[in-house]
């Protein structure tokens, strides 16, 4: 290609384009470089699709973590099942949508495991009481983050990964993005450090799709009748949580689906299933 580029440039020669009072002049070299760039981009995209050897890790996660020097730490072992997590602030409808999605998958003939964090296992139920019961009182932010990571590690080990290896669909109401948002941003720890702890705890098991049900924090909190430890935090805390969820989604659109939680329940469900159908076609 490089050998014939001068011939192509010479054949094109100099061209002038007039748009009203604006006159643009381009030579063959400029056109040749533009064409070469387009071809290189197409070849790069096709090569990535054929050579992607990091199942469970999106392209944007690769890029972001490469800049952080953490690329090797996020390789996820391949599993046969589909792993979907629901995230978002309080009162956003995660439980409702996760149950609707379970029914949809079962109507499609799939075996589905529906779980939640914390509390998806017997150990998790005990940790959930400690973490969310108002009687627990204050917990240091780092202790809280580690307790959530402990619950998550056991959840993955005893329930999520075995189900995925069987080829089941796993749906969880919250996963490690909640720790990044609540403990990382809400508690003003380092979101990157919290993320690193949770990658280790889960052996870098990333969801196939993370659905973030987004709405202003005050709307969700107004729906809660009896607030737990986290729900009782200040509006500033919950605003930081919301912004961190949105930031996570913005840097990795391949893995996240952000939906306005104020939409009608059935409309949200249809958006979710449409995205899942799209993902399933690529698997």
BELMO-V925402 format. One record per residue. SS is DSSP state (@ for helix, = for strand, . for the rest). PSI is psi in whole degrees, 0 to 359 (NA if undefined). D_CENTER is the distance of its C-alpha to the mean C-alpha in whole Angstrom. Layout:
BEGIN
ss=[SS;SS]
psi=[PSI;PSI]
d_center=[D_CENTER;D_CENTER]
END
This chain:
BEGIN
ss=[.;@;@;@;@;@;@;@;@;@;@;@;.;.;=;=;=;=;=;.;.;=;=;=;=;=;.;@;@;@;@;@;@;@;@;@;@;@;@;@;@;@;@;@;@;@;@;@;@;@;@;.;.;.;.;.;.;.;@;@;@;@;@;@;@;@;@;@;.;.;@;@;@;@;.;.;.;.;.;.;.;=;=;=;=;=;=;=;.;.;.;.;.;@;@;@;@;@;@;@;@;@;@;@;@;@;@;.;.;.;.;=;=;=;=;=;.;.;.;.;.;@;@;@;@;@;@;@;@;@;@;@;.;@;@;@;.;.;.;.;@;@;@;@;@;@;@;@;@;@;@;@;@;@;@;@;@;@;@;@;@;@;@;@;@;.;.;.;=;=;=;=;=;.;.;@;@;@;@;@;@;@;@;@;@;@;.;.;.;.;@;@;@;@;@;@;@;@;@;@;@;.;.;.;.;.;.;.;=;=;=;=;=;=;.;.;@;@;@;@;@;@;.;.;.;.;.;.;.;.;.;.;.;.;@;@;@;@;@;@;@;@;@;@;@;@;@;@;@;@;@;.;.;.;.;=;=;=;=;=;.;.;.;.;@;@;@;@;@;@;@;@;@;@;@;@;@;@;@;@;@;@;.]
psi=[316;326;325;355;316;325;319;316;319;322;324;318;202;137;143;138;131;121;95;242;1;130;125;136;126;145;177;327;320;315;320;317;323;313;319;322;320;316;316;321;316;315;320;315;315;321;319;317;324;332;0;117;24;73;141;355;123;163;315;327;319;312;309;315;336;319;332;353;23;20;316;346;357;15;125;128;144;137;157;336;177;129;118;131;145;133;167;174;184;143;27;356;21;315;317;313;326;323;319;320;322;314;320;315;319;325;337;2;17;151;127;136;120;126;186;164;139;162;15;352;173;317;319;327;321;319;324;318;318;315;327;344;131;334;343;326;203;140;137;144;319;321;318;315;320;326;318;319;322;315;317;320;315;325;313;314;316;339;306;306;317;321;317;322;334;349;12;163;130;126;125;134;94;145;208;342;331;321;320;320;311;310;321;306;314;314;1;42;184;116;324;321;318;320;319;319;318;331;319;316;326;5;40;41;104;144;150;320;133;121;119;116;108;140;160;140;322;330;313;317;329;342;349;128;322;103;138;191;313;320;335;356;167;162;328;319;310;330;321;320;312;313;325;320;314;325;319;316;324;326;353;65;344;329;338;149;115;127;140;113;353;352;163;148;315;326;320;314;318;322;320;311;328;317;321;320;318;316;318;328;335;348;NA]
d_center=[40;41;44;44;43;46;47;45;45;49;49;46;48;48;47;47;45;46;44;47;48;45;46;44;45;43;45;44;42;39;39;39;36;34;35;34;30;29;30;29;25;26;27;24;21;23;24;20;20;23;22;18;19;16;14;11;10;9;12;10;9;13;14;13;14;17;18;18;20;17;17;19;17;13;15;14;17;17;17;19;17;14;11;10;8;9;9;11;15;18;20;17;18;15;18;20;17;16;20;20;17;19;23;21;20;24;26;24;26;23;23;20;20;18;18;17;16;19;21;20;23;27;26;23;25;27;25;23;27;27;24;24;28;30;33;31;31;30;27;27;23;23;25;22;19;21;22;18;18;21;20;16;18;21;19;17;21;23;20;17;18;21;20;18;21;23;21;20;17;15;14;13;14;11;10;10;8;11;13;11;12;15;17;16;16;18;21;21;20;18;14;15;17;15;12;15;17;14;13;17;17;15;16;13;12;8;7;8;6;4;7;8;12;13;17;19;20;23;23;21;23;26;26;26;29;29;27;26;25;22;23;26;25;25;24;23;21;19;19;17;15;14;14;12;9;10;10;7;6;9;9;6;7;8;4;4;7;9;13;16;17;20;21;23;21;22;21;17;18;19;16;14;16;17;13;14;17;16;14;17;19;17;17]
END
